Amino acid sequence: MKNRVIKVIIGIFLIFIIGLFIRPQKVIYEAKISGKVIDENGIPIKNAVVSRIEEKRWKNKQWGYEEHSEYKSQTTKTDDNGNFFLEQKSRIDWFHTPLDLPFAWCYADFEISKNGYETFKTKFDEYKSYKKNGCDACEKIEFKPKITLKKNYR
């Protein structure tokens, strides 16, 4: 009888541990980014290329460590008034850990380029916001930057 109770307790404990690490899918949102691009004189710049920058991660099979690289996941151009818009984007995260907390920091990483101007790229932590409702990160968060591109005199 005692052995049976111990086996049941161990079984419940193992199911609990597995439940901590493998859960149903979670949707992760990338924030909306809508803004304006101007030159140093305050004149709107049209047809500047605006790209959302995201990070891709993978495990190096030969050496066993994790690698990452940046890529442009969305691209648009500014209109005649220098305005641009990158829609909210979502992805699915299938694997969760016990360290997934019910709050998240939301970041907006993007790059703006135009011939004759220096390329603008956000710095780490330049555009961020804190969201606490159910760990859905950037859902319903929008960044509205006004970016000034500097002339490239080279």
Contacts in CASP RR format, 6 or more apart in sequence:
PFRMAT RR
TARGET T0000
AUTHOR 0000-0000-0000
METHOD contacts of the structure
MODEL  1
MKNRVIKVIIGIFLIFIIGLFIRPQKVIYEAKISGKVIDENGIPIKNAVV
SRIEEKRWKNKQWGYEEHSEYKSQTTKTDDNGNFFLEQKSRIDWFHTPLD
LPFAWCYADFEISKNGYETFKTKFDEYKSYKKNGCDACEKIEFKPKITLK
KNYR
20 97 0 8 1.000
20 98 0 8 1.000
21 95 0 8 1.000
21 96 0 8 1.000
21 97 0 8 1.000
21 98 0 8 1.000
22 95 0 8 1.000
22 96 0 8 1.000
23 96 0 8 1.000
25 92 0 8 1.000
25 93 0 8 1.000
25 94 0 8 1.000
26 92 0 8 1.000
26 93 0 8 1.000
26 94 0 8 1.000
26 96 0 8 1.000
26 100 0 8 1.000
26 135 0 8 1.000
27 90 0 8 1.000
27 91 0 8 1.000
27 92 0 8 1.000
27 93 0 8 1.000
27 136 0 8 1.000
28 90 0 8 1.000
28 91 0 8 1.000
28 92 0 8 1.000
28 93 0 8 1.000
28 136 0 8 1.000
28 137 0 8 1.000
28 138 0 8 1.000
29 88 0 8 1.000
29 89 0 8 1.000
29 90 0 8 1.000
29 136 0 8 1.000
29 137 0 8 1.000
29 138 0 8 1.000
29 139 0 8 1.000
29 141 0 8 1.000
30 52 0 8 1.000
30 54 0 8 1.000
30 73 0 8 1.000
30 88 0 8 1.000
30 89 0 8 1.000
30 90 0 8 1.000
30 91 0 8 1.000
30 108 0 8 1.000
30 138 0 8 1.000
31 88 0 8 1.000
31 106 0 8 1.000
31 107 0 8 1.000
31 108 0 8 1.000
31 129 0 8 1.000
31 138 0 8 1.000
31 141 0 8 1.000
31 142 0 8 1.000
31 143 0 8 1.000
32 85 0 8 1.000
32 86 0 8 1.000
32 87 0 8 1.000
32 88 0 8 1.000
32 141 0 8 1.000
32 142 0 8 1.000
32 143 0 8 1.000
33 50 0 8 1.000
33 52 0 8 1.000
33 84 0 8 1.000
33 85 0 8 1.000
33 86 0 8 1.000
33 108 0 8 1.000
33 110 0 8 1.000
33 127 0 8 1.000
33 142 0 8 1.000
33 143 0 8 1.000
33 144 0 8 1.000
33 145 0 8 1.000
34 83 0 8 1.000
34 84 0 8 1.000
34 85 0 8 1.000
34 86 0 8 1.000
34 142 0 8 1.000
34 143 0 8 1.000
34 144 0 8 1.000
35 83 0 8 1.000
35 84 0 8 1.000
35 85 0 8 1.000
35 144 0 8 1.000
35 145 0 8 1.000
35 146 0 8 1.000
35 147 0 8 1.000
36 44 0 8 1.000
36 78 0 8 1.000
36 81 0 8 1.000
36 82 0 8 1.000
36 83 0 8 1.000
36 84 0 8 1.000
36 145 0 8 1.000
36 146 0 8 1.000
36 147 0 8 1.000
37 44 0 8 1.000
37 45 0 8 1.000
37 48 0 8 1.000
37 50 0 8 1.000
37 78 0 8 1.000
37 82 0 8 1.000
37 84 0 8 1.000
37 112 0 8 1.000
37 114 0 8 1.000
37 147 0 8 1.000
37 148 0 8 1.000
37 149 0 8 1.000
38 44 0 8 1.000
38 45 0 8 1.000
38 82 0 8 1.000
38 146 0 8 1.000
38 147 0 8 1.000
38 148 0 8 1.000
38 149 0 8 1.000
39 45 0 8 1.000
39 117 0 8 1.000
39 148 0 8 1.000
39 149 0 8 1.000
39 151 0 8 1.000
40 148 0 8 1.000
40 149 0 8 1.000
40 150 0 8 1.000
40 151 0 8 1.000
42 148 0 8 1.000
44 78 0 8 1.000
44 80 0 8 1.000
44 81 0 8 1.000
44 82 0 8 1.000
44 83 0 8 1.000
45 78 0 8 1.000
45 82 0 8 1.000
45 114 0 8 1.000
45 117 0 8 1.000
45 149 0 8 1.000
46 77 0 8 1.000
46 78 0 8 1.000
46 79 0 8 1.000
46 80 0 8 1.000
46 81 0 8 1.000
46 82 0 8 1.000
47 77 0 8 1.000
47 78 0 8 1.000
47 114 0 8 1.000
48 77 0 8 1.000
48 78 0 8 1.000
48 82 0 8 1.000
48 84 0 8 1.000
48 112 0 8 1.000
48 113 0 8 1.000
48 114 0 8 1.000
48 117 0 8 1.000
48 149 0 8 1.000
49 75 0 8 1.000
49 76 0 8 1.000
49 77 0 8 1.000
49 112 0 8 1.000
49 113 0 8 1.000
49 114 0 8 1.000
50 75 0 8 1.000
50 76 0 8 1.000
50 77 0 8 1.000
50 78 0 8 1.000
50 84 0 8 1.000
50 86 0 8 1.000
50 110 0 8 1.000
50 111 0 8 1.000
50 112 0 8 1.000
51 72 0 8 1.000
51 73 0 8 1.000
51 74 0 8 1.000
51 75 0 8 1.000
51 110 0 8 1.000
51 111 0 8 1.000
51 112 0 8 1.000
51 113 0 8 1.000
52 72 0 8 1.000
52 73 0 8 1.000
52 74 0 8 1.000
52 75 0 8 1.000
52 86 0 8 1.000
52 89 0 8 1.000
52 109 0 8 1.000
52 110 0 8 1.000
53 70 0 8 1.000
53 71 0 8 1.000
53 72 0 8 1.000
53 73 0 8 1.000
53 109 0 8 1.000
53 110 0 8 1.000
53 111 0 8 1.000
53 121 0 8 1.000
53 122 0 8 1.000
54 70 0 8 1.000
54 71 0 8 1.000
54 72 0 8 1.000
54 73 0 8 1.000
54 109 0 8 1.000
55 68 0 8 1.000
55 69 0 8 1.000
55 70 0 8 1.000
55 71 0 8 1.000
56 68 0 8 1.000
56 69 0 8 1.000
56 70 0 8 1.000
56 71 0 8 1.000
57 66 0 8 1.000
57 67 0 8 1.000
57 68 0 8 1.000
58 66 0 8 1.000
58 67 0 8 1.000
58 68 0 8 1.000
59 65 0 8 1.000
59 66 0 8 1.000
59 67 0 8 1.000
60 66 0 8 1.000
60 67 0 8 1.000
70 109 0 8 1.000
72 111 0 8 1.000
73 89 0 8 1.000
74 86 0 8 1.000
74 87 0 8 1.000
74 89 0 8 1.000
76 84 0 8 1.000
76 85 0 8 1.000
76 86 0 8 1.000
77 84 0 8 1.000
78 84 0 8 1.000
86 110 0 8 1.000
88 138 0 8 1.000
88 139 0 8 1.000
88 140 0 8 1.000
88 142 0 8 1.000
100 135 0 8 1.000
101 135 0 8 1.000
102 132 0 8 1.000
102 134 0 8 1.000
102 135 0 8 1.000
103 130 0 8 1.000
103 131 0 8 1.000
103 132 0 8 1.000
103 134 0 8 1.000
103 135 0 8 1.000
104 130 0 8 1.000
104 131 0 8 1.000
104 132 0 8 1.000
104 135 0 8 1.000
104 136 0 8 1.000
104 137 0 8 1.000
104 138 0 8 1.000
105 128 0 8 1.000
105 129 0 8 1.000
105 130 0 8 1.000
105 131 0 8 1.000
105 137 0 8 1.000
106 128 0 8 1.000
106 129 0 8 1.000
106 130 0 8 1.000
106 131 0 8 1.000
106 137 0 8 1.000
106 138 0 8 1.000
106 141 0 8 1.000
107 125 0 8 1.000
107 127 0 8 1.000
107 128 0 8 1.000
108 122 0 8 1.000
108 127 0 8 1.000
108 128 0 8 1.000
108 143 0 8 1.000
108 145 0 8 1.000
109 122 0 8 1.000
109 127 0 8 1.000
110 121 0 8 1.000
110 122 0 8 1.000
111 119 0 8 1.000
111 120 0 8 1.000
111 121 0 8 1.000
111 122 0 8 1.000
112 119 0 8 1.000
112 120 0 8 1.000
112 121 0 8 1.000
112 147 0 8 1.000
112 149 0 8 1.000
113 119 0 8 1.000
113 120 0 8 1.000
114 149 0 8 1.000
116 151 0 8 1.000
116 152 0 8 1.000
117 149 0 8 1.000
117 150 0 8 1.000
117 151 0 8 1.000
117 152 0 8 1.000
118 149 0 8 1.000
118 150 0 8 1.000
118 151 0 8 1.000
118 152 0 8 1.000
120 147 0 8 1.000
120 149 0 8 1.000
127 143 0 8 1.000
127 145 0 8 1.000
129 138 0 8 1.000
129 141 0 8 1.000
129 143 0 8 1.000
131 137 0 8 1.000
131 138 0 8 1.000
131 139 0 8 1.000
131 141 0 8 1.000
133 139 0 8 1.000
END
